[in-house]
Amino acid sequence: MNNELLHHLEQRINEAVEEIGSLRKRISELEMQNYELSEEKSEIQSSLNQTKEQQSNWESSLSQMLNRLNQMDEKQ
């Protein structure tokens, strides 16, 4: 092999090594972003569950009040 070909191969290898380093950095950034989004999703899911529970409690409470009103109406 001549020096020109070796130099070209060395440049390609160096570029590939840089690209691999860049991709590893990007993967690390995406993993961190994924973790943060998972945490955020978990918090939102928890909040949604609490809201659903509150809504269910309100509906139950309203239903009980309506039943009582109906019973009072029936007695009159």
C-alpha positions in Angstrom: 0.0 0.0 0.0 1.2 3.4 -0.7 1.3 6.3 1.8 -1.5 8.1 0.1 -3.9 5.2 0.5 -2.8 4.7 4.2 -3.3 8.4 4.9 -6.8 8.3 3.3 -7.7 5.2 5.4 -6.4 6.9 8.5 -8.6 9.9 7.8 -11.6 7.7 7.3 -10.9 5.8 10.6 -10.5 9.1 12.5 -13.8 10.4 11.0 -15.5 7.2 11.9 -14.2 7.4 15.5 -15.4 11.0 15.8 -18.8 10.0 14.4 -19.0 7.2 16.9 -18.2 9.6 19.7 -20.8 12.0 18.5 -23.4 9.2 18.3 -22.6 8.0 21.8 -23.0 11.6 23.1 -26.4 11.9 21.3 -27.5 8.5 22.6 -26.6 9.6 26.1 -28.6 12.9 25.6 -31.6 10.9 24.3 -31.4 8.5 27.2 -31.4 11.4 29.7 -34.3 13.0 27.8 -36.2 9.7 27.9 -35.7 9.4 31.6 -36.9 13.0 32.2 -40.0 12.3 30.0 -40.7 9.1 31.9 -40.6 11.0 35.2 -42.9 13.7 33.8 -45.2 11.0 32.4 -45.3 9.3 35.8 -46.2 12.6 37.5 -48.9 13.4 35.0 -50.3 9.9 35.3 -50.4 10.3 39.1 -52.1 13.6 38.8 -54.6 12.2 36.4 -55.4 9.3 38.7 -56.0 11.7 41.6 -58.3 13.8 39.4 -60.2 10.8 38.3 -60.6 9.7 42.0 -61.8 13.2 42.9 -64.3 13.2 40.1 -65.6 9.8 41.1 -65.9 11.0 44.7 -67.8 14.1 43.6 -70.1 12.0 41.4 -70.8 9.6 44.2 -71.5 12.4 46.6 -73.8 14.1 44.1 -75.6 10.8 43.5 -76.1 10.4 47.3 -77.5 13.9 47.6 -79.9 13.4 44.7 -81.1 10.1 46.2 -81.7 11.9 49.5 -83.6 14.7 47.8 -85.7 12.1 45.9 -86.5 10.3 49.2 -87.5 13.6 50.8 -89.7 14.3 47.8 -91.4 10.9 48.1 -92.1 11.5 51.8 -93.9 14.8 51.1 
